[in-house]
Amino acid sequence: MFSLCPSRFYAIQLISLKGNVVKITKEQMIDRIKQYWLLARFNRPIGIFILLWPALWALWVASDGHPDRHVLTVICLGVILMRAAGCVINDYADRDFDPHVARTKLRPIAAGKVSPKEALLLFVVLCLCAFALVLTLNVFTILLSFIAAFLAASYPFMKRYTQLPQAYLGIAFGWAVPMSFSAQTNSIPVVAWVLFLAVVLWALVYDTMYAMVDKEDDLKIGVKSTAILFGAYDRLIMALLQLIILGLLVAVGEIKQLGWFYYSGVIVAGGLSIYQQKLIFHRDKSLCFKAFLNNNWFGLAIFLGLLMDFLFR
């Protein structure tokens, strides 16, 4: 499914630019698909997982551990497609910045292997594929998807205008929570908003860890981030936010009257938060990135807690 869209997309673009059909060799086609694959970051699934966990948390809480299979499939595929779309539009927005940042200078647009027009068209294709999936859900969820699309498209530009782009990212990523609840129950109860807030703050924390890797480059090129905003208080602020996140997750457990399997997952997540603080203590770039990656296990710990709690009720 993912490989077909880029190949059609490339053929259509050639026709529209040249006005006639241009033959493409097999090698050229494979290379184009590879570049689109890299642009959408399908080669780095950590972003998919870290976005998928909150959606799975929400589905399991909303359904009391028995999510509708169709809803589960649509939400999971939608997350994969929209994460890819977000990566594409992010690189399009940062096309003038990425060549000057060590970590991003080899990305397809920055390296000149994919044009900005190609990236925009790929973004549209991915969004349309995701929207086609959402159309199989209820009207409430379809309406919420327009907000999701706006958040995904606008986030990459926030680092130019606000010191808190990581918070905006949290809202964009966290929107999977109300969408999952609406898809499953056609409503968004209070517990959904408590979980949404936890996800927003969680994304703020792990994306600040990610931003710590690029802090020096961002300062040089004028890009804003919470890693810069927090300054010398970055570790303290993130520690406080992590405590609030764990408190919100406990509140979710209280509202839903969850048991010790769930709270065990929260305790494990708390231990992982302490480990992440240890990793970022000296603000070493490689260890900050490792702390960011470790959040995948944080998300898994909460999900396994939910899964086990509902499974053994």
C-alpha positions in Angstrom: 0.0 0.0 0.0 2.7 2.4 1.0 5.0 1.6 -2.0 2.2 1.9 -4.6 1.2 5.5 -3.7 4.7 7.0 -4.3 5.2 5.2 -7.6 1.9 6.5 -9.0 2.7 9.9 -7.6 6.0 10.0 -9.4 4.6 9.0 -12.8 1.8 11.6 -12.5 4.3 14.3 -11.7 6.4 13.5 -14.7 3.4 13.8 -17.0 2.3 17.1 -15.5 5.8 18.6 -15.7 6.8 17.4 -19.2 3.5 17.3 -20.9 4.1 13.8 -22.2 4.8 10.3 -21.0 8.4 9.7 -19.9 9.8 6.3 -19.6 11.3 5.4 -16.3 13.8 2.6 -15.7 13.2 0.1 -13.0 16.3 1.4 -11.2 14.9 5.0 -11.3 11.6 3.9 -10.0 13.1 1.9 -7.1 15.3 5.0 -6.3 12.2 7.3 -6.2 10.3 4.9 -4.0 13.4 4.6 -1.7 13.6 8.4 -1.4 9.9 8.8 -0.6 10.3 6.0 1.9 13.1 7.8 3.6 11.3 11.1 3.4 8.3 9.6 5.2 10.7 8.0 7.8 9.3 4.5 7.4 12.9 3.4 7.9 12.7 4.8 11.5 9.6 3.2 13.1 10.3 4.7 16.6 8.1 7.7 15.6 5.3 5.3 14.7 5.5 3.5 18.0 5.7 6.6 20.1 2.6 8.0 18.3 0.8 4.7 18.3 1.0 4.0 22.1 -1.3 6.9 23.1 -3.9 5.8 20.5 -3.8 2.3 21.9 -4.0 3.5 25.5 -7.1 5.5 24.5 -8.7 2.6 22.6 -8.2 0.2 25.5 -9.5 2.6 28.1 -12.5 3.6 25.9 -13.5 0.0 25.2 -12.7 -1.5 28.6 -10.1 -3.7 26.9 -12.2 -4.8 24.0 -11.7 -2.4 21.1 -13.7 -2.8 17.9 -11.4 -4.6 15.4 -12.3 -2.2 12.5 -11.7 0.8 14.7 -8.4 -0.6 15.9 -7.3 -1.3 12.3 -8.3 2.2 11.1 -6.7 4.0 14.0 -3.4 2.0 13.7 -3.1 2.6 9.9 -4.2 6.2 10.3 -1.4 6.8 12.8 1.2 5.2 10.5 0.0 7.4 7.5 -0.3 10.6 9.4 3.1 10.2 11.1 4.6 9.7 7.6 2.7 12.8 6.4 4.0 14.8 9.4 7.6 13.8 8.6 7.2 14.9 5.0 5.7 18.3 5.8 8.2 18.8 8.5 11.1 18.3 6.1 9.4 20.6 3.6 9.0 23.3 6.2 12.6 22.8 7.3 14.1 22.6 3.8 16.1 25.8 4.4 17.3 24.8 7.8 18.1 21.1 7.5 21.2 21.5 5.3 22.8 23.4 8.1 22.1 20.8 10.8 24.5 17.9 11.1 21.7 15.4 12.0 19.4 16.4 9.1 21.6 17.5 6.2 21.3 14.1 4.5 17.5 14.0 4.5 16.1 13.6 1.0 14.9 17.3 0.5 18.0 18.8 2.2 20.2 16.6 0.1 18.4 17.6 -3.1 17.1 14.0 -3.8 13.4 15.0 -3.5 12.1 18.3 -4.7 9.8 20.5 -2.4 6.9 20.0 -5.0 7.3 16.3 -4.8 7.2 16.4 -1.0 4.0 18.5 -1.0 2.3 16.0 -3.4 3.4 13.1 -1.3 2.0 14.8 1.8 -1.3 15.2 0.1 -1.4 11.6 -1.0 -0.6 10.3 2.5 -3.3 12.6 4.0 -5.9 11.5 1.4 -5.1 7.8 2.2 -5.6 8.5 5.9 -8.8 10.4 5.3 -10.2 7.6 3.2 -9.7 5.3 6.2 -11.4 7.8 8.5 -14.4 8.0 6.2 -15.3 4.4 7.3 -15.8 5.7 10.9 -18.5 7.8 12.5 -19.3 11.4 11.6 -17.9 12.7 14.9 -14.5 11.2 14.2 -14.5 12.4 10.6 -15.0 16.0 11.9 -12.2 15.5 14.4 -9.9 14.3 11.6 -9.9 17.8 10.1 -8.4 19.2 13.3 -5.8 16.4 13.2 -4.8 17.3 9.7 -4.5 21.0 10.5 -2.3 20.2 13.5 -0.1 17.9 11.5 0.3 20.4 8.7 0.9 23.5 10.9 3.2 22.0 13.6 6.5 22.2 11.5 6.1 26.0 11.1 5.6 26.6 14.8 9.3 26.6 15.6 9.5 29.9 13.8 6.9 31.7 15.9 6.8 30.1 19.4 9.3 29.0 22.0 7.0 26.0 22.7 6.8 24.0 19.4 7.2 20.8 21.5 3.9 21.6 23.3 2.2 22.1 19.9 3.6 18.8 18.8 2.1 17.2 22.0 -1.3 18.5 21.0 -0.9 17.2 17.5 0.3 13.7 18.7 -2.2 13.7 21.6 -5.2 14.3 19.3 -5.1 10.6 18.6 -6.7 10.2 22.1 -10.0 12.1 21.5 -10.2 10.6 18.0 -9.8 7.1 19.4 -12.5 7.7 22.0 -14.8 9.2 19.5 -14.2 6.3 17.0 -14.9 3.7 19.7 -17.7 5.3 21.7 -18.9 8.3 19.6 -18.1 10.5 22.7 -15.2 12.1 24.5 -15.6 11.7 28.3 -13.6 13.4 31.0 -11.1 10.5 31.3 -10.2 11.1 27.6 -9.2 14.7 28.3 -7.1 13.6 31.3 -5.3 11.1 29.1 -5.0 13.7 26.4 -3.2 16.1 28.8 -0.9 13.3 29.9 0.1 12.6 26.3 0.6 16.3 25.5 3.0 16.7 28.4 4.7 13.4 27.6 5.4 14.5 24.0 6.6 17.9 25.4 9.1 16.0 27.5 10.5 13.5 25.0 10.6 16.0 22.2 12.6 18.4 24.4 15.0 15.5 24.9 15.1 15.2 21.1 15.6 19.0 20.7 18.6 18.9 23.2 20.5 17.0 20.5 20.1 19.9 18.0 20.3 22.8 20.5 23.6 24.2 19.3 22.6 24.1 15.6 19.1 25.5 16.4 20.7 28.5 18.2 22.9 29.2 15.2 20.1 29.1 12.7 17.5 30.8 14.9 15.1 27.9 15.4 13.1 28.0 18.6 12.6 25.0 21.0 11.8 24.2 24.6 15.4 22.9 25.0 16.5 26.5 24.4 13.7 28.1 26.3 14.2 26.0 29.4 17.9 26.7 29.4 19.8 25.5 32.5 16.5 24.4 34.1 15.7 21.9 31.4 16.2 18.8 33.5 14.3 20.2 36.5 11.3 21.3 34.3 11.2 17.9 32.6 11.4 16.1 35.9 8.4 18.1 37.2 6.5 17.4 34.0 7.2 13.7 34.3 5.8 13.7 37.8 2.7 15.4 36.5 2.4 12.9 33.7 2.6 10.0 36.1 0.0 11.7 38.4 -2.4 12.1 35.4 -1.9 8.4 34.5 -2.8 7.5 38.1 -5.9 9.7 37.8 -6.9 7.8 34.7 -6.6 4.6 36.7 -8.7 6.0 39.5 -11.5 7.2 37.1 -11.6 3.8 35.3 -11.1 1.9 38.6 -8.1 0.0 37.2 -6.2 -2.5 39.2 -2.6 -3.3 40.1 -1.6 -4.6 36.7 -2.1 -1.1 35.4 -0.5 0.6 38.3 2.5 -1.7 37.9 2.8 -0.4 34.4 2.8 3.2 35.7 5.5 2.3 38.3 7.7 0.8 35.5 7.1 4.0 33.5 8.1 6.0 36.5 11.3 4.0 36.7 12.0 4.6 33.1 11.5 8.4 33.7 14.2 8.2 36.4 16.5 6.4 33.9 15.8 9.1 31.3 16.8 11.8 33.8 20.0 9.9 34.4 20.7 9.8 30.7 20.2 13.6 30.1 22.1 14.6 33.3 25.2 15.7 31.5 23.3 16.8 28.4 25.4 14.6 26.2 23.8 14.6 22.7 24.0 10.8 22.2 22.6 10.1 25.6 19.8 12.7 25.2 18.8 10.9 22.0 19.0 7.6 23.8 16.6 9.1 26.4 14.2 10.1 23.7 14.3 6.6 22.2 13.7 5.1 25.7 10.2 6.7 25.7 9.1 3.9 23.4 9.4 1.6 26.5 7.5 4.1 28.6 4.6 3.9 26.2 4.8 0.1 26.0 4.8 -0.2 29.8 1.6 1.8 30.1 -0.1 -0.2 27.3 1.0 -3.6 28.8 -0.4 -2.5 32.1 -3.7 -1.7 30.5 -3.7 -4.9 28.4 -3.0 -7.1 31.4 -5.5 -5.3 33.7 -8.4 -5.7 31.3 -7.3 -9.2 30.3 -7.4 -10.6 33.9 -10.4 -8.8 35.2 
